């Protein structure tokens, strides 16, 4: 099994009008995705943000749950939060995991999307580490999608109207389970 890590990207991501923007780090994303990543055995959880003040905020949250009062009050949060690494960009996360290839997720249908079954089979084969990448806002910017070695198929809704607007936290948990959960 290849080493798998997750990356939550805050730039470049899209807004509702498909413009490239930078989103803010949220405390809830840090906690929930870190716990899901830890549950499914991911080695690392990276969060990328180009703004130093946002990275500092994330580091303070991490410190609270790994060495501060949060670690004493709710010790179960410490191990997942210890796996959290804050980086400036997608490139920095790839460098930290090298040799690694970028796998991306998207709620949008795209040509060449890979099924979870096929991606799971690829993870079982020898190869480079995998950086499983999620976008905030309205999804990853086109420059990140273009760099991907693999694009996972969207999580599909059973709703007749096609509504598909999961939080990134929910999408990450579903993706981890489909790729790394017990079959």
Secondary structure, DSSP 8 states (H G I E B T S, - for coil): ---EEEEEE-SSEE-TTS-EE-----HHHHHHHHHHHHHTT-SEEEEE-S-HHHHHHHHHHHHHHHTSHHHHH-THHHHHHHTEEEESSHHHHHHHH-SEEEEE--SS--TT-B-HHHHHHHHHSS--EEEEEEESTTSB-HHHHHT-SEEB-------TT------HHHHHHHHHHHHHS--
